[in-house]
Amino acid sequence: FKTCHSIPDSVGLAITTRAGIIVYTSDFKFDQTPVDKQVMDFYKLSELGNKGVLLAITDSTNAEKPGFTPSEKEAGKNIKEIFRTATGRIIVATFASNVHRIQQVIDAAYIHKRKVAVVGRSMVYVVQIAMELGYLKVPKGTLVEVDTLNNYPLNQIVLLTTGSQGEPMSALTRISKSDHRKVSINPGDTVIISALAIPGNEKMVSKTIDNLFRLGANVIYEPAAGVHVSGHASQDELKMMLNLLKPKYVMPVHGEYRHMIHHAKLAEEVGVPPGNIFLTEIGNVLELTNNSCKINGSVASGKVLVDGLGIGDVGNIVLRDRKHLSEDGIFIVIMTISSEDNHLITGPDIVSRGFVYVRESEALLEEARELVTRNLEELGKKNKQDWSSIKNGVKDIMAEFLYKKTGRRPMILPIVIEV
């Protein structure tokens, strides 16, 4: 069934099973005036509700926000107003997938007689494909190549770019660092960041905004500017969805756990019994029959790490070691001992990487060598000369010594060579 979201052709799924109908709403909101004029399929939702929905799996992203999410056209109105008052070049950053926002930027540029150039690989791909498929309507002569921008006055230019989340390699981030090959900020540029920072990206977005201000740009960003609206349903829309579907069971998904908690409370408010609402974690198995629903165990799930040619073969221990190495470096102690009586023949030799610079820390390393030598002599006196005792003894005494001297805990790797 048709839904409204920030991407074209968004749909929800109604899956008919032997137990009953399962509805997955996907990401949605009830936009009464969508840019593409494709409103939510209310009739289909009502029809499903009349048939009887066993389980509704519903979007929780905006479950904390009261009321209704504004229409996408509201963001377009504010963008057009900024275009009307801007005196210099305009740069707009948004999600490459938000074709409706891109359309409104192009419309605003056309109204105010500006040329539009697209920057950023994903944005270029989306604009090109959306135009080919008819989702994006660009007036003839509006779109120009970045290489031709010098042919136009600054007040006739709009740059449409990626980087609204401060991604390190995105076009806007590189522009803000004066690191882009073709685009640099001019004092008086207006930069519109037409997106909200996704949780976890706030620092990167803030840094990009600060860099743009330092370069003399006028940066317009959410939440006060009104240049972005969400593509997700707020509380009243979530209630409306539940009232249309009338599900027996509800499983809130998509969002942080707190969002799902708020969604569960909304489901209770519209009459779903608390025992029929399931808050699941990634990997949980939800088992359904025509008259029951329960969490029944879990399956292996989560992130699959790709490392070189290996897929999924890097485990927690390897990741822990890499993290340790990246933070404090490695300290290797190499010893050669006799196979007859385990006495020290050569060494100990010390190799340090990512911990201290050897040439500037010779006194520290010499003291470490003397400490290891004394430790081996003491182990010999105690008749503890097996490899395990030697390695553990060196590791323990070096860990204590290095932390006392430097306040750091490098990975300590004793290597014993027997001859």
Phi, psi and omega in degrees: 000150183288135174234171174248130176208188183273008174238153179287155175059032178288142182222157168253167183241134170246111186252118180270123179238174177295332180280331182154188183270129175250127181246125172250113186287339191058191177288133183203164163208162178266088180266114183281342180228062182293154182299321182271004178064016178258094183281166178301146181278080182298321182299316181296318179297316179295321178297318178297319179298321179291327177290328182107111180260125180286311183222133173249123176255112196232149183292126184249005192307316184252028184294345178276344188266126180286163174076211182246147174286132180299157178292151176303330181294337178295319176297320180298321179298316182291324177296318179297323179293321177295319177299323183294325187262345183291137182256343181243204180289148179244133175240126181243124176249131177206179177291134180297332182282347184276076184298325180295322177292319178300318179300319181290327175295317179296319178299316180295321179296319181294317180299322184259020172057046177247149174271147181245127173243141184256132182232138181107127189304311183294324178294318179299315180298313183296314181299316180297312182291319180297324177291318180297323182271355176088008179280337182239124182251112184245119178302144182302133178087355182281320183273129179228163177281150180300324183296343183261004186297331180295348179278354186236149174296153182301326182281009175241018186239139168232130174254126178254120191221163172273175175109016181292346179253011178069023181302134188304323184259007182286162184299312185295321179297317179292324176297318181294338178262008185055039185241013180263138186293329189245342185231134173225155182282134172254140175307132182098353174296145173256121179249120179254118175262098189266063179190157171264148177291125174294139179311127183105340181259002189302318182295318181294319179295316180299319180295319178297316179299316179300316180298321179294319177298320180299329181276359175099009180278154171263109187259127179246121186215167180287166003270348188283336190282339180072023181264009177216141168232151183286157174261012185242150184288139172270186191303312183294328177288324177295320176296318179299317179299316180294322179292328177287318184279328182049055184285153175284319179236152181229135174234100176294138177221178173059094180146173174288167184300324180297326178295320180292327176298313179298321179296320178299321178295323177296321179297321177297320182298330180265010170106005177280125180300141180306325180290349180258009180249127187241118175261110187250159173253162178301127180102343178296145176257121177259116185259128184239140163235182181290347179223016179208159178207131180204156173278122185235082176079195181208165179237160178299132184201180178110201185284140172250117185271133177254121183228105184064236178269354182270141178235115177078008183261004176259115183261187184295325182293317178296317180296321178297316180296319180295321178296316179299314179298320182291334184269318187234356178080192183228147181229110186254130178245117183250125182231141174247123183237160180282139178284346182276310183232008176063021177278156184288124180265305177226160180092195000286140173261144184238132175239128180237133176226125177073012180246294174224156175278119190304314185296335181262001184228034183296324180295318179297316182291323178295318177297322178295319178299314180298322180294318178295318180299315179297320180297320179294323179295319179294321177297323179296320179295330181269006182059032176250079186241016174285159185303318183299316180294320180296311182297313182294322179296314179296317181299314183293314184290326178290321180299315180294316182296312183292324178292322180294323183278327188236343184074015180238159182234079178291163172289124182257124184235096176282133177239122181251123178249125181258129178228000000 
